[in-house]
């Protein structure tokens, strides 16, 4: 069986014209003679001692280690999961196998407790017995391959020989071989998280089998080295990740897992880490978290903030613990069990052993602006004050992967309250199970009928009851970091082409006390209806030219300045289709205005925290003079 599988794979590898690789004799592929024996992925033999040193010198990491061991003990009481599909995905099962095998393997290496070995082996055999790992949705294959590869490599010396044979064949036939089928390997040409996750899974599988199949390892790694820059170049120029906060955690963390594994195996990763913006991206994640430790969750992302193991890799790479300001805040808790749902959590300890310390000081910069496919401007008045004002402002295009029609949208926090929100992602299966196509990107795609994904549910402009244009693109045109007036300005005209002649939006923090948002628009040769919209979980009170938002005993006042025909209104966030998600506890507020043809108008809104505070004077300053 082994000879048969190898022959098939060699034939496939020799046909890789697209990748320009050639089939060589096995003895010509000993590129790295120092490739260690098992274990060789992420943590070499005897490096457990370095982690024990880390645990001895830092109680934070000791607590995290204990949480992983406690969770590993809990896993001992569970049978390996069955092959359960949810819709078209095996992904939940694959992720749970990765989590359990990684945890159990870590626990065995750190304690030598044979119970962890026995249960990890049972999981490896169960996964290997599956008919396949669902190559039609290749993320499922990638995550399963990563998990099985870690277990096989880390436990190799202690596994029974028959287990090793079965797991070898599963990695080869259910993991690596399907990646050469053109129906499965579109990830090689992708620029988004599929590229990162799928290449990482395949590299882990190839590294695990290095001793058994040299050619497999070499060809797959060469392939990944050629493919991965397509995704890593997306961080250019400043580190802004085009898919948003949550997908940063997915794509970037698996990317880092692969880089770390390659480096441990003796490969140079500098050509990859030198990708423009990549080593700058931890600042993006740092600034995407508001003082409440919730995220600016534009696109298909959730608001909840979370601990990110990848930040510890970046901090070690750059020898810069200051990048861990927010991570340290997450770790300032007695409940470390909350982190054990993260399937890659043990990697945090692997990477932290190379840190000089973990005593981060507060970041210096209060403003961060990143261009790219999804430009953002992120502003705050303080890192240490939980009541600080925070503004996140988004430009970009609806056409980015996992993007929404949210160009020009913003979130706002003050006094520890998220006053202006983004509803975030709707569960894909809840839509796909009703026959809705979630991932189309054309202007008429069914995706844009989904309430949470179109501009009717975002804190931006709606013109003539129309959708923003998918083909449009906006960048951050100008910004200031001055404490007296921190701001960003974006020309949104392209996403309203055919609806408005011009549309420019600016938002800023004035004197560190309140927020101003200004829109300047010009209409075409027709009467135009403009709706100014924001989403909130607060309770609104609408008065003359003012809306007061109240929540948890706090208050934010919105003061509107513009033409007399502005009508302040509220709108429901209730579903507009039977497949839309519920949005309990939220409402939209703003104004509508009818504007004559060929006219120019400016709207200025002051968003002022605090009770009983009179409205500051409006700026009445054209955006060109900001």
LINPEFEN-V561905 format. One record per residue. RES is the residue in one letter. SS is DSSP state (2 for helix, 1 for strand, 0 for the rest). PSI is psi in whole degrees, -180 to 180 (999 if undefined). D_LAST is the distance of its C-alpha to the last C-alpha in Angstrom with 1 decimal. Layout:
BEGIN
RES_SS_PSI_D_LAST ; RES_SS_PSI_D_LAST
END
This chain:
BEGIN
X_0_-40_70.9 ; X_2_-43_68.9 ; X_2_-40_70.2 ; X_2_-47_69.5 ; X_2_-43_65.8 ; X_2_-41_65.3 ; X_2_-44_66.9 ; X_2_-45_64.6 ; X_2_-39_61.5 ; X_2_-39_62.7 ; X_2_-41_63.2 ; X_2_-43_59.6 ; X_2_-36_58.2 ; X_2_-14_60.2 ; X_0_11_58.6 ; X_0_67_55.0 ; X_0_-39_54.4 ; X_0_-38_50.7 ; X_0_-5_50.0 ; X_0_18_52.3 ; X_0_153_54.4 ; X_0_153_58.1 ; X_0_120_60.9 ; X_0_163_62.5 ; X_0_148_65.4 ; X_2_-37_64.6 ; X_2_-5_65.8 ; X_2_6_63.3 ; X_0_23_60.3 ; X_0_61_60.7 ; X_0_-33_57.4 ; X_0_89_56.9 ; X_0_-20_60.3 ; X_0_9_58.9 ; X_0_120_57.7 ; X_0_158_58.9 ; X_0_176_61.3 ; X_0_139_60.3 ; X_0_141_58.1 ; X_0_-9_55.6 ; X_0_118_52.5 ; X_0_-43_49.8 ; X_0_110_52.3 ; X_0_171_55.4 ; X_0_140_58.7 ; X_0_0_59.0 ; X_0_-6_55.2 ; X_2_-32_55.7 ; X_2_-35_56.6 ; X_2_-36_53.1 ; X_2_-40_51.8 ; X_2_-37_54.4 ; X_2_-42_53.3 ; X_2_-45_49.7 ; X_2_-35_51.1 ; X_2_-31_53.2 ; X_2_-12_50.4 ; X_0_111_47.7 ; X_2_-25_48.5 ; X_2_-47_45.3 ; X_2_-32_46.6 ; X_2_-43_50.1 ; X_2_-39_49.0 ; X_2_-42_47.4 ; X_2_-45_50.5 ; X_2_-36_52.6 ; X_2_-39_50.6 ; X_2_-43_51.1 ; X_2_-40_54.9 ; X_2_-43_55.0 ; X_2_-37_53.5 ; X_2_-39_55.8 ; X_2_-37_58.7 ; X_2_-38_57.6 ; X_2_-29_57.5 ; X_0_-26_61.1 ; X_0_7_62.0 ; X_0_143_60.6 ; X_0_152_62.1 ; X_0_139_60.2 ; X_0_152_58.2 ; X_0_169_59.7 ; X_0_88_58.2 ; X_0_120_56.2 ; X_0_142_54.0 ; X_1_106_51.2 ; X_0_-125_50.7 ; X_0_10_50.4 ; X_1_143_49.4 ; X_0_11_51.4 ; X_2_-41_48.2 ; X_2_-41_48.7 ; X_2_-45_52.2 ; X_2_-42_51.0 ; X_2_-37_48.4 ; X_2_-36_50.9 ; X_2_-44_53.3 ; X_2_-46_50.7 ; X_2_-51_49.9 ; X_2_-44_53.6 ; X_2_-41_54.9 ; X_2_-47_52.1 ; X_2_-48_52.8 ; X_2_-40_56.5 ; X_2_-42_56.6 ; X_2_-48_54.4 ; X_2_-40_56.7 ; X_2_-44_59.8 ; X_2_-32_58.6 ; X_2_-20_57.6 ; X_2_-20_60.7 ; X_0_20_63.4 ; X_0_116_64.2 ; X_2_-21_66.2 ; X_2_-39_65.1 ; X_2_-40_61.6 ; X_2_-48_63.2 ; X_2_-43_65.5 ; X_2_-35_62.8 ; X_2_-41_60.4 ; X_2_-39_63.3 ; X_2_-39_64.0 ; X_2_-41_60.4 ; X_2_-43_60.6 ; X_2_-39_63.9 ; X_2_-47_62.6 ; X_2_-39_59.5 ; X_2_-23_61.7 ; X_2_-10_64.0 ; X_0_151_61.5 ; X_0_-38_62.2 ; X_0_177_58.8 ; X_0_27_55.3 ; X_0_66_53.8 ; X_0_-15_52.7 ; X_0_-21_51.4 ; X_0_90_48.4 ; X_2_-16_48.2 ; X_2_-36_45.9 ; X_2_-44_49.0 ; X_2_-44_51.0 ; X_2_-46_48.5 ; X_2_-38_48.2 ; X_2_-43_51.9 ; X_2_-42_52.6 ; X_2_-48_50.4 ; X_2_-47_52.1 ; X_2_-37_55.6 ; X_2_-42_55.0 ; X_2_-47_53.9 ; X_2_-45_57.0 ; X_2_-45_59.3 ; X_2_-48_58.1 ; X_2_-31_57.8 ; X_0_5_61.1 ; X_2_-51_63.0 ; X_2_-22_65.7 ; X_2_-10_66.5 ; X_0_148_66.5 ; X_0_148_69.8 ; X_2_-37_70.5 ; X_2_-32_70.8 ; X_2_-46_67.3 ; X_2_-43_65.9 ; X_2_-44_67.5 ; X_2_-40_66.1 ; X_2_-40_62.6 ; X_2_-51_62.7 ; X_2_-34_63.7 ; X_2_-45_61.0 ; X_2_-42_58.2 ; X_2_-52_59.6 ; X_2_-30_60.6 ; X_2_-18_58.0 ; X_2_-66_55.1 ; X_2_-47_55.2 ; X_2_-45_57.4 ; X_2_-20_55.3 ; X_2_-9_52.3 ; X_2_1_54.1 ; X_0_125_54.4 ; X_0_-20_52.0 ; X_0_-18_51.7 ; X_0_-22_50.3 ; X_2_32_48.3 ; X_2_-17_45.3 ; X_2_-23_43.4 ; X_2_-23_44.1 ; X_2_2_41.7 ; X_0_156_39.1 ; X_0_6_35.6 ; X_0_-163_35.2 ; X_2_-25_37.0 ; X_2_-40_40.3 ; X_2_-48_40.5 ; X_2_-47_39.9 ; X_2_-45_42.2 ; X_2_-42_45.0 ; X_2_-40_45.1 ; X_2_-46_45.2 ; X_2_-42_48.1 ; X_2_-39_50.0 ; X_2_-42_49.6 ; X_2_-44_50.8 ; X_2_-42_53.8 ; X_2_-41_54.5 ; X_2_-38_54.3 ; X_2_-36_56.6 ; X_0_15_59.2 ; X_0_-45_59.0 ; X_0_-29_62.5 ; X_0_-34_63.9 ; X_0_80_62.0 ; X_2_-43_60.6 ; X_2_-39_59.7 ; X_2_-49_57.8 ; X_2_-49_55.6 ; X_2_-47_55.0 ; X_2_-41_54.2 ; X_2_-38_51.9 ; X_2_-40_49.9 ; X_2_-41_49.7 ; X_2_-45_48.5 ; X_2_-40_45.8 ; X_2_-32_44.6 ; X_2_-31_44.2 ; X_2_-41_42.6 ; X_0_-34_40.2 ; X_2_-26_37.7 ; X_2_-38_36.8 ; X_2_-40_35.3 ; X_2_-26_34.2 ; X_2_-14_32.1 ; X_2_-15_30.0 ; X_2_-13_28.3 ; X_0_150_26.8 ; X_0_-12_24.5 ; X_0_-8_23.3 ; X_0_0_25.8 ; X_0_123_24.2 ; X_0_125_27.4 ; X_0_-18_27.2 ; X_0_3_29.5 ; X_0_-177_27.7 ; X_2_-56_28.9 ; X_2_-41_32.5 ; X_2_-21_33.3 ; X_2_-46_31.9 ; X_2_-36_34.8 ; X_2_-59_37.2 ; X_2_-46_36.4 ; X_2_-40_35.3 ; X_2_-43_38.2 ; X_2_-33_40.8 ; X_2_-47_39.4 ; X_2_-38_39.7 ; X_2_-44_43.2 ; X_2_-46_44.2 ; X_2_-42_42.8 ; X_2_-41_44.5 ; X_2_-41_47.8 ; X_2_-44_47.7 ; X_2_-42_47.1 ; X_2_-31_49.9 ; X_0_3_52.2 ; X_0_9_51.7 ; X_0_147_49.1 ; X_0_128_46.3 ; X_0_8_43.0 ; X_2_-33_40.8 ; X_2_-26_40.3 ; X_2_-47_38.8 ; X_2_-19_36.8 ; X_0_-1_35.3 ; X_0_131_33.6 ; X_0_127_29.9 ; X_0_-17_27.9 ; X_2_-48_31.0 ; X_2_-5_31.4 ; X_2_-12_27.7 ; X_2_-22_28.0 ; X_2_-30_29.1 ; X_2_-37_25.6 ; X_2_-51_24.5 ; X_2_-40_27.2 ; X_2_-47_26.6 ; X_2_-17_23.0 ; X_0_-11_24.0 ; X_1_130_26.0 ; X_0_171_24.7 ; X_0_-29_26.2 ; X_0_-2_28.9 ; X_0_23_29.9 ; X_1_162_29.3 ; X_1_162_27.3 ; X_0_97_24.4 ; X_0_51_27.1 ; X_0_160_25.6 ; X_0_-156_28.3 ; X_0_62_31.9 ; X_0_157_31.5 ; X_0_156_32.5 ; X_0_-28_30.6 ; X_1_129_33.2 ; X_0_162_32.3 ; X_0_162_35.2 ; X_0_135_36.7 ; X_0_107_36.3 ; X_0_-34_39.2 ; X_2_-28_37.3 ; X_2_-28_35.0 ; X_2_-32_38.1 ; X_2_-47_38.9 ; X_2_-42_35.5 ; X_2_-39_35.9 ; X_2_-41_39.4 ; X_2_-41_38.4 ; X_2_-3_35.6 ; X_0_51_37.6 ; X_0_86_34.6 ; X_2_-17_35.4 ; X_2_-21_31.9 ; X_2_-13_31.1 ; X_2_18_33.4 ; X_2_-51_31.5 ; X_2_-36_31.3 ; X_2_-40_34.8 ; X_2_-36_36.3 ; X_2_-41_34.9 ; X_2_-36_36.6 ; X_2_-7_39.8 ; X_0_66_39.8 ; X_0_160_42.2 ; X_0_-11_45.9 ; X_0_80_45.9 ; X_2_-12_45.9 ; X_2_-22_47.7 ; X_2_-17_44.4 ; X_2_-10_43.5 ; X_0_3_46.8 ; X_0_-13_45.7 ; X_0_116_43.7 ; X_0_-18_46.2 ; X_0_15_44.8 ; X_0_-40_44.7 ; X_2_-27_47.5 ; X_2_-28_45.4 ; X_2_-42_43.2 ; X_2_-34_46.2 ; X_2_-43_47.2 ; X_2_-30_43.8 ; X_2_-21_43.6 ; X_0_-17_46.8 ; X_0_8_44.9 ; X_0_144_42.2 ; X_0_-33_42.5 ; X_0_174_41.7 ; X_0_70_39.7 ; X_0_68_38.1 ; X_0_142_34.4 ; X_0_164_31.9 ; X_0_140_28.6 ; X_0_152_25.9 ; X_0_-44_23.7 ; X_0_133_20.4 ; X_0_-9_18.6 ; X_1_140_16.3 ; X_1_130_17.8 ; X_1_130_16.5 ; X_1_133_19.2 ; X_0_-160_19.5 ; X_0_-158_22.8 ; X_0_-25_24.4 ; X_0_74_22.7 ; X_0_145_19.3 ; X_1_153_18.0 ; X_1_127_15.3 ; X_1_120_17.2 ; X_1_145_15.9 ; X_1_165_18.2 ; X_0_-13_18.8 ; X_0_152_22.3 ; X_0_-26_25.0 ; X_0_-18_27.9 ; X_0_114_27.0 ; X_0_-14_28.2 ; X_0_5_26.2 ; X_0_155_22.8 ; X_0_136_19.8 ; X_1_134_19.4 ; X_1_129_17.1 ; X_1_130_18.1 ; X_1_133_16.2 ; X_1_135_18.2 ; X_0_-142_18.0 ; X_1_-146_21.1 ; X_0_144_24.1 ; X_0_-15_26.9 ; X_0_-9_29.4 ; X_0_155_29.1 ; X_0_130_32.2 ; X_0_20_32.1 ; X_0_159_28.9 ; X_0_171_28.1 ; X_0_69_26.3 ; X_0_26_23.4 ; X_0_128_20.5 ; X_0_1_17.2 ; X_0_164_19.2 ; X_1_159_18.5 ; X_1_157_20.7 ; X_1_132_20.2 ; X_1_148_22.5 ; X_1_155_23.1 ; X_0_30_26.4 ; X_0_11_28.0 ; X_1_134_27.6 ; X_1_98_26.1 ; X_1_-39_24.7 ; X_1_123_23.2 ; X_0_169_25.5 ; X_0_131_26.5 ; X_0_-25_30.2 ; X_0_-157_30.8 ; X_0_150_33.8 ; X_0_139_37.0 ; X_0_127_40.2 ; X_2_-42_41.3 ; X_2_-32_44.9 ; X_2_-25_44.4 ; X_2_-48_43.1 ; X_2_-31_45.4 ; X_0_-17_48.4 ; X_0_15_47.8 ; X_0_15_47.5 ; X_0_131_43.7 ; X_0_116_42.3 ; X_0_-29_39.4 ; X_0_12_38.2 ; X_0_149_37.9 ; X_0_-4_34.7 ; X_0_165_35.3 ; X_0_-33_33.6 ; X_0_15_36.8 ; X_0_147_37.5 ; X_2_-24_39.1 ; X_2_-37_36.5 ; X_2_-2_34.0 ; X_2_-14_36.4 ; X_0_124_36.1 ; X_2_-46_34.0 ; X_2_-13_32.2 ; X_2_-16_31.2 ; X_0_174_29.7 ; X_2_-6_26.5 ; X_2_-17_28.4 ; X_2_12_28.5 ; X_0_162_24.9 ; X_0_68_21.8 ; X_0_-163_20.2 ; X_1_144_20.8 ; X_1_124_24.4 ; X_1_123_25.0 ; X_0_38_28.5 ; X_0_35_30.0 ; X_0_160_29.4 ; X_0_152_28.7 ; X_0_159_25.8 ; X_0_126_27.0 ; X_0_-36_28.5 ; X_0_-11_28.1 ; X_0_158_24.3 ; X_0_138_22.0 ; X_1_146_18.3 ; X_0_174_16.6 ; X_0_109_13.5 ; X_0_-38_11.6 ; X_1_152_8.8 ; X_1_162_8.7 ; X_1_143_8.7 ; X_1_10_11.9 ; X_1_131_11.4 ; X_0_-28_13.7 ; X_0_-27_11.9 ; X_1_96_8.8 ; X_1_128_9.8 ; X_1_168_8.1 ; X_1_146_9.0 ; X_1_137_8.6 ; X_1_133_11.9 ; X_1_112_13.7 ; X_0_9_16.7 ; X_2_-40_18.6 ; X_2_-32_21.5 ; X_2_-4_22.5 ; X_2_22_22.8 ; X_1_134_24.5 ; X_0_-10_27.1 ; X_0_-38_25.5 ; X_1_153_22.3 ; X_0_-40_21.3 ; X_1_147_17.6 ; X_1_115_15.9 ; X_1_134_12.4 ; X_1_138_11.4 ; X_1_145_8.7 ; X_1_142_10.0 ; X_1_167_9.6 ; X_1_122_11.9 ; X_1_124_11.4 ; X_0_29_13.9 ; X_0_24_16.0 ; X_0_-31_17.4 ; X_1_172_16.0 ; X_1_142_13.8 ; X_1_137_11.5 ; X_1_127_11.7 ; X_1_131_10.5 ; X_1_133_12.5 ; X_1_121_12.7 ; X_1_155_16.2 ; X_1_133_18.8 ; X_0_162_22.4 ; X_0_-166_25.4 ; X_0_49_28.6 ; X_0_153_29.6 ; X_0_140_28.9 ; X_1_134_26.6 ; X_1_125_26.6 ; X_1_131_23.5 ; X_1_124_24.0 ; X_1_125_21.2 ; X_1_141_23.0 ; X_1_157_23.1 ; X_1_134_26.1 ; X_1_153_27.4 ; X_0_6_30.7 ; X_0_170_30.2 ; X_1_121_32.1 ; X_1_149_30.1 ; X_1_120_30.8 ; X_1_125_29.4 ; X_1_-173_29.1 ; X_0_114_27.7 ; X_0_21_24.0 ; X_1_142_24.1 ; X_1_128_25.4 ; X_1_126_26.8 ; X_1_134_27.4 ; X_1_138_30.3 ; X_1_134_31.8 ; X_0_40_34.2 ; X_0_6_33.9 ; X_1_168_30.1 ; X_1_144_27.6 ; X_1_130_24.1 ; X_1_135_22.9 ; X_1_121_20.7 ; X_1_125_19.6 ; X_1_133_18.9 ; X_1_128_17.3 ; X_0_-159_18.1 ; X_0_154_21.2 ; X_0_-26_24.5 ; X_0_4_26.1 ; X_0_134_24.2 ; X_1_115_27.0 ; X_1_138_26.4 ; X_1_169_28.7 ; X_1_155_30.0 ; X_1_148_31.5 ; X_1_149_34.2 ; X_0_14_33.8 ; X_0_150_37.5 ; X_0_142_38.7 ; X_0_-12_38.7 ; X_0_159_41.4 ; X_0_-12_44.4 ; X_0_-4_43.1 ; X_0_148_39.7 ; X_0_155_39.4 ; X_0_153_39.4 ; X_0_60_36.2 ; X_0_147_37.8 ; X_0_16_35.9 ; X_0_159_32.7 ; X_1_160_31.2 ; X_1_141_28.2 ; X_1_162_26.3 ; X_1_-140_23.7 ; X_1_161_24.1 ; X_1_150_25.4 ; X_1_139_24.8 ; X_1_124_26.7 ; X_1_140_24.7 ; X_0_162_26.7 ; X_0_149_27.0 ; X_0_43_24.7 ; X_0_162_22.1 ; X_1_139_18.3 ; X_1_152_16.9 ; X_1_140_14.0 ; X_1_133_14.8 ; X_1_129_13.2 ; X_1_127_15.2 ; X_1_130_15.4 ; X_1_108_17.7 ; X_1_117_19.4 ; X_1_152_22.2 ; X_0_156_25.4 ; X_0_148_28.1 ; X_0_24_28.4 ; X_0_128_24.8 ; X_0_153_23.5 ; X_0_130_20.2 ; X_0_165_17.3 ; X_0_137_15.7 ; X_0_154_13.1 ; X_0_-42_9.6 ; X_0_41_10.3 ; X_0_119_6.9 ; X_0_147_6.8 ; X_2_-31_5.1 ; X_2_-19_5.6 ; X_2_1_3.8 ; X_0_999_0.0
END
